[in-house]
Amino acid sequence: MKIQPFTLVLAVLFQFLSCTAFSQESAALNSLLDKNSEFIFPQTTDKISKALNAKAVFYEDANGEKYAKWLTKSGLELYTALGGNNGIDEMFFDIPDHKPLIVDGLPYGLVMNKTTLENAKLQFKKYDAKAQKLDDGSEFPEGTQLIFKRGNHFTTLLFDNKNLLKSIGITTELVDPVAN
């Protein structure tokens, strides 16, 4: 059987696209996580930039509040409000533009676009995690948020309507669900 050159090119192209479309990336957060895979607070922008090998982008909102964000090679974005002396005591993790990237190496061993709501409920049951449906005005309509407290921080996990993890927020105070 003889393979036509066009067929061979299509087969090779499909192989390449399927490998890159479904590949899993690592968030490269190892030095920012403790032995329990929890994000270490407080942090500094320099330490995060060095760990991620990415420059921080600094900006202010309309109220003059200062923020920093980092876009990693994996496609994961980290962002935070900056406290006094640019200290960091909370962090948010998501993938911009809701790209279907699978990113592991996140706090608590979570995997963006792969961890399911049911798996997270089981994993965080010991912290009395509470699930709440998100309304149509939220970032993930018909999705769910799962919230638990660990130490001095609240962790909010946002899941889309297919129950896949889309965002992680680790804060010192609960964020109003209307904001999500």
Disulfide bonds with the S-S distance in Angstrom:
none
